[in-house]
Amino acid sequence: MSPATERARTAGVKTLAISPIELETDQGYNDAVLAALQENRIDLVCLAGYSAVLGQNVISAYAERIMNVHLGADTRRSVGKGMYGQHHVPSRP
């Protein structure tokens, strides 16, 4: 169990891990993620340290309700070739 999962459970936050390795295809993984989000009535998806690409079915179902949080101090330097979507980088003073 990851330290983040352990902290969440200790705080009483429900957790669920879906392993892409256990599912045969990317579509199967994304279907499982979408089903879990919907079954748990999740309103907002926050990707904190998530490095995979979400499937179009998840993106469509949660349009404008997905937040991607980068741990880097300057996201302008951490997004590379092939990144897509709407990016909001706050301007510096």
Phi, psi and omega in degrees: 000135181288156177302323180294319178295319179298316178297318180297313180296320178298326180276001179085016179270128179294137179233156177208131177248128177244117183268120177294337180293326182282346179257147189283333185224163174299321180297319178299318178297311181295325175297319179294319178298312181298316179299317180296318179298315182289318180298328181265008176053048180282132181263327185226132179255123177246117180265097181253100181082010180279123187250359178273168177264126177290147178289157181299329180296321178289316181299317180294317182292332183242034180307131180062019176228027177240127181242127179252117183254120177261138181279345180293149181291331182228099184294340179296334179267343186262347176271127185249187180303136178094353177284145185219175179102184179272124181249133176242114176243115181299141178287151179269148179294000000 
